[in-house]
Amino acid sequence: MIRTELQQSNWRKSSHSSDQSGNCVEVAYPTGGVATRDSKDPDGAVLVFDHPRWNSFLSTTRRGTFDRD
């Protein structure tokens, strides 16, 4: 994924993020994937998932279980 594409993406805060705690996650949908970043550090690290891995991540997060492989 090209950094320019991520910078030009339309980022939005998660509906589960709280402005009061300052722990906000932003999500964008660049071509072919889903990107996440810390809203406090928009120029910092970005995690990019393809759609199947993103869906798996969400399912696992909702269940609250993680494999430690």
N, C-alpha and C positions, 0 to 999 in steps of 0.2 A: 504494500500500500504506500503510495507516495504521500509524503508529509504535507505537500501543498493541498492535496485532496482533503486530508483531515482538517487542515486549517480553514478550508472553505466550506466544510460541512456545517449543517444546521444542528448545533448542539442544543440539547434541552436537559433540564434537571429531572432526575427521577421523581416520580410522584411520591416516593417513599422517603425522599431526602427531607431533612428538617433544616430550615434556615436558622433556627435557634442554636443548634449544636455545632453548626459549621461543617458538618460531615455530609457534603453533597456530592453525589455522583452524577455526571453528565453522560448522556448517550447520544450518539450520532449514527447515521446509517449511510456510510460511504458505499460506493459500488461494490456489491458482492459480500457485504459483511455488516457487522455491528461493532462500533468502537465505544470504549468507555474511558473516562478520565476523571480526575479529581478536580472539581470546579474551582478550588482554591489555587490550583497550579495548572492553568490551561496550556502552558507551554511545556509541561512536564511529560511524564510517561503516559502512553496510551496503550490500552489493551485492545487488540482487534481479534474478533472471533468470526469464523464463517457461520452461516445460519444454523447448521446442525449442532455445532459446538455451543453456540449461544443458547439454543433451546435446551441442551443438556445442562449447561451451567444454571439456567433459570430453574429447571426442574429440581436439580440437586439443592440449590439454595433454598427453594421453597420447602423441601423436605427436611432440610437442616442436617443432611448426611453427606459426608465426603469420603471417598476412597483415599487411602493413604498409599497407593501404589507408586 
